[in-house]
Amino acid sequence: MPSMPHRNRCRGMTLIEALVWIAVFVMVMLALTTSVLYFYRTSNYAIQQASAISSAQRGIEALMKIVREASYASNGAYPVAEIATSSLTFYADADSDAAIERVHYYLQNNTLMKGVLDPSGDPPAYSGAEATSTISENLRNTALGVSLFTYYNKSGVQISDYTRIADVRFVSVVIYVDVDPGKTPTPIFLRSSAAMRNLVGK
């Protein structure tokens, strides 16, 4: 008796198999999307942090350069006008012209600001509003309770009485930078110091 021809039986997916395949596909896509988003956020934070640190470094370098050149004002006022933990006001040639400007560095809402006031009149006087500019952002000194400025006399002893402006010979700046305190790593610490050349030795 001749044998019956063999038939290939092709069966499609059952409903359960289709649901399982869809569930696996969705989980894989969710994992992939989460990984991509995490990588993007991490990279974005690293770029922002690096930019903030670079900006802070440039700001400190410029600040220290002007501090070194502190000199008597155009009206004869003493080189140092005011000192505090979060602000410093002194006289210096801030823009390479013939006049001596009143320079004011201060911390405002986690931002290091610079104010410059040109003398006017004859005899010269310092009055009116400062021309302000942003030096560095994302500073965490206030939250961490860290002084922005520290001052020392000619013997290297730290000055705690901020009325003794005539004793200031050296200025130290400390900055903690962090674009997002809620993320690791911890804030980056930057420090620099400078001597007021026109006062050293007096």
RODO-2510 file (C-alpha; in nm, 4 decimals, decimal comma):
residues 202
     n   res          X          Y          Z
     1     m     0,0000     0,0000     0,0000
     2     p     0,1555     0,3280    -0,1044
     3     s     0,2408     0,5622     0,1801
     4     m     0,0582     0,8899     0,2184
     5     p     0,2611     1,2001     0,1284
     6     h     0,4080     1,3813     0,4326
     7     r     0,2660     1,7236     0,4967
     8     n     0,4713     2,0029     0,6608
     9     r     0,2658     2,1562     0,9288
    10     c     0,3451     2,5287     0,9799
    11     r     0,1717     2,6684     1,2770
    12     g     0,1751     3,0382     1,3732
    13     m     0,2356     3,1946     1,7170
    14     t    -0,0208     3,1369     1,9794
    15     l    -0,1628     3,4364     2,1622
    16     i     0,0424     3,3559     2,4718
    17     e     0,3664     3,3344     2,2732
    18     a     0,2923     3,6688     2,1077
    19     l     0,2257     3,8306     2,4443
    20     v     0,5477     3,6888     2,5876
    21     w     0,7472     3,8131     2,2878
    22     i     0,5931     4,1616     2,3190
    23     a     0,6660     4,1701     2,6937
    24     v     1,0309     4,0742     2,6369
    25     f     1,0654     4,3320     2,3600
    26     v     0,9176     4,6063     2,5800
    27     m     1,1502     4,5192     2,8701
    28     v     1,4545     4,5245     2,6442
    29     m     1,3541     4,8608     2,4982
    30     l     1,2905     5,0049     2,8450
    31     a     1,6321     4,8871     2,9654
    32     l     1,7983     5,0303     2,6567
    33     t     1,6162     5,3634     2,6895
    34     t     1,7028     5,3885     3,0600
    35     s     2,0684     5,3221     2,9870
    36     v     2,0785     5,5843     2,7122
    37     l     1,9095     5,8454     2,9342
    38     y     2,1449     5,7687     3,2233
    39     f     2,4470     5,8012     2,9970
    40     y     2,3158     6,1295     2,8573
    41     r     2,2467     6,2772     3,2033
    42     t     2,5828     6,1644     3,3370
    43     s     2,7683     6,3046     3,0378
    44     n     2,5711     6,6287     3,0507
    45     y     2,6513     6,6727     3,4220
    46     a     3,0211     6,6026     3,3605
    47     i     3,0324     6,8600     3,0806
    48     q     2,8553     7,1226     3,2916
    49     q     3,0829     7,0551     3,5905
    50     a     3,3969     7,0785     3,3773
    51     s     3,2755     7,4066     3,2278
    52     a     3,1990     7,5499     3,5728
    53     i     3,5423     7,4500     3,7042
    54     s     3,7177     7,6004     3,4040
    55     s     3,5226     7,9242     3,4479
    56     a     3,6074     7,9355     3,8194
    57     q     3,9782     7,8800     3,7491
    58     r     3,9867     8,1653     3,4988
    59     g     3,7963     8,3858     3,7434
    60     i     4,0382     8,3186     4,0285
    61     e     4,3398     8,3833     3,8074
    62     a     4,1980     8,7183     3,6949
    63     l     4,1024     8,8110     4,0515
    64     m     4,4466     8,7327     4,1894
    65     k     4,6151     8,9262     3,9102
    66     i     4,4232     9,2415     4,0014
    67     v     4,4746     9,1887     4,3763
    68     r     4,8512     9,1813     4,3213
    69     e     4,8279     9,5249     4,1568
    70     a     4,6287     9,6897     4,4379
    71     s     4,7452    10,0491     4,4756
    72     y     4,6494    10,3866     4,6184
    73     a     4,3341    10,5295     4,4641
    74     s     4,3259    10,8242     4,2278
    75     n     4,2057    11,0378     4,5208
    76     g     4,4811    10,9085     4,7478
    77     a     4,2646    10,6560     4,9384
    78     y     4,4356    10,3537     5,0928
    79     p     4,4603    10,0519     4,8554
    80     v     4,2272     9,8336     5,0638
    81     a     3,8796     9,9774     5,1174
    82     e     3,6781     9,6964     5,2791
    83     i     3,7314     9,3314     5,3695
    84     a     3,4884     9,0571     5,4696
    85     t     3,4540     8,6799     5,4412
    86     s     3,2482     8,7030     5,1224
    87     s     3,3589     9,0356     4,9728
    88     l     3,6698     9,2408     4,9044
    89     t     3,6911     9,6025     4,7893
    90     f     4,0183     9,7622     4,6865
    91     y     4,1721    10,0011     4,4361
    92     a     4,3658     9,8908     4,1306
    93     d     4,4071     9,9533     3,7608
    94     a     4,1451     9,7074     3,6405
    95     d     4,1422     9,8021     3,2726
    96     s     4,4950     9,9218     3,1903
    97     d     4,4121    10,2891     3,1603
    98     a     4,5446    10,5976     3,3368
    99     a     4,2884    10,5829     3,6197
   100     i     4,2764    10,3634     3,9288
   101     e     3,9390    10,1901     3,9632
   102     r     3,7524    10,0832     4,2754
   103     v     3,7208     9,7054     4,2416
   104     h     3,4622     9,5068     4,4342
   105     y     3,4497     9,1252     4,4375
   106     y     3,1572     8,9683     4,6218
   107     l     2,9513     8,6525     4,6526
   108     q     2,5849     8,6836     4,5570
   109     n     2,3476     8,3877     4,5384
   110     n     2,6247     8,1317     4,4715
   111     t     2,7779     8,3587     4,2076
   112     l     3,1081     8,5434     4,2287
   113     m     3,0497     8,8966     4,1026
   114     k     3,2836     9,1812     4,0125
   115     g     3,1984     9,5477     4,0374
   116     v     3,4171     9,8241     3,8932
   117     l     3,3772    10,1948     3,9624
   118     d     3,5783    10,4552     3,7743
   119     p     3,6802    10,7823     3,9387
   120     s     3,5247    11,1018     3,8069
   121     g     3,5616    11,4735     3,8617
   122     d     3,8479    11,6934     3,9752
   123     p     3,9544    11,6124     4,2358
   124     p     3,8704    11,2483     4,1555
   125     a     3,5829    11,0875     4,3461
   126     y     3,4284    10,7417     4,3440
   127     s     3,0519    10,7712     4,3270
   128     g     2,7653    10,6224     4,1324
   129     a     2,6804    10,2652     4,0393
   130     e     2,9374     9,9948     3,9761
   131     a     2,9657     9,8229     3,6412
   132     t     2,9046     9,4612     3,7391
   133     s     2,9950     9,1340     3,5711
   134     t     2,9713     8,7650     3,6553
   135     i     3,3014     8,5922     3,7306
   136     s     3,1963     8,2399     3,8293
   137     e     2,8719     8,0549     3,8994
   138     n     2,7663     7,7453     4,0972
   139     l     2,9739     7,8274     4,4045
   140     r     2,8815     7,6348     4,7217
   141     n     3,0819     7,8319     4,9799
   142     t     2,7732     7,9639     5,1587
   143     a     2,6070     7,6221     5,1893
   144     l     2,9327     7,4688     5,3161
   145     g     3,0071     7,7585     5,5531
   146     v     3,3426     7,8298     5,3864
   147     s     3,4813     8,1831     5,3641
   148     l     3,5470     8,3077     5,0135
   149     f     3,8273     8,5412     5,1270
   150     t     4,0882     8,5074     5,4010
   151     y     4,3382     8,7817     5,4850
   152     y     4,6875     8,7797     5,6348
   153     n     4,9229     9,0435     5,7699
   154     k     5,2908     9,0895     5,6836
   155     s     5,3872     8,8133     5,9285
   156     g     5,1511     8,5653     5,7678
   157     v     4,9077     8,5728     6,0594
   158     q     4,5411     8,5484     5,9667
   159     i     4,3402     8,8644     6,0253
   160     s     4,0161     8,8136     6,2177
   161     d     3,9369     9,1792     6,2873
   162     y     3,8040     9,3056     5,9539
   163     t     3,8387     9,6692     6,0566
   164     r     4,2186     9,6366     6,0362
   165     i     4,2398     9,6918     5,6619
   166     a     4,5820     9,8542     5,6968
   167     d     4,7259     9,5189     5,8095
   168     v     4,6275     9,3283     5,4949
   169     r     4,9228     9,2128     5,2866
   170     f     4,8109     8,8761     5,1521
   171     v     4,4721     8,7569     5,0262
   172     s     4,3604     8,3962     4,9882
   173     v     4,0574     8,2859     4,7863
   174     v     3,8793     7,9527     4,8312
   175     i     3,6033     7,8369     4,5970
   176     y     3,3886     7,5236     4,6049
   177     v     3,2256     7,4535     4,2685
   178     d     2,9352     7,2146     4,2071
   179     v     2,6665     7,2511     3,9382
   180     d     2,4373     7,0020     4,1158
   181     p     2,4812     6,9388     4,4918
   182     g     2,2418     6,6433     4,4664
   183     k     2,4847     6,4423     4,2557
   184     t     2,8244     6,2929     4,3164
   185     p     3,1145     6,3671     4,3163
   186     t     3,1552     6,6208     4,5947
   187     p     3,2204     6,9904     4,5151
   188     i     3,5544     7,0696     4,3534
   189     f     3,7867     7,2746     4,5730
   190     l     3,9926     7,5576     4,4206
   191     r     4,2313     7,7857     4,6064
   192     s     4,4731     8,0645     4,5204
   193     s     4,6511     8,3446     4,7036
   194     a     4,8385     8,6629     4,6223
   195     a     5,0421     8,9335     4,7888
   196     m     4,9572     9,2989     4,7410
   197     r     5,2885     9,4011     4,5865
   198     n     5,2581     9,7709     4,6596
   199     l     5,2060     9,6998     5,0294
   200     v     5,4505     9,4168     5,0906
   201     g     5,7434     9,5404     5,3003
   202     k     5,5465     9,8288     5,4522
***
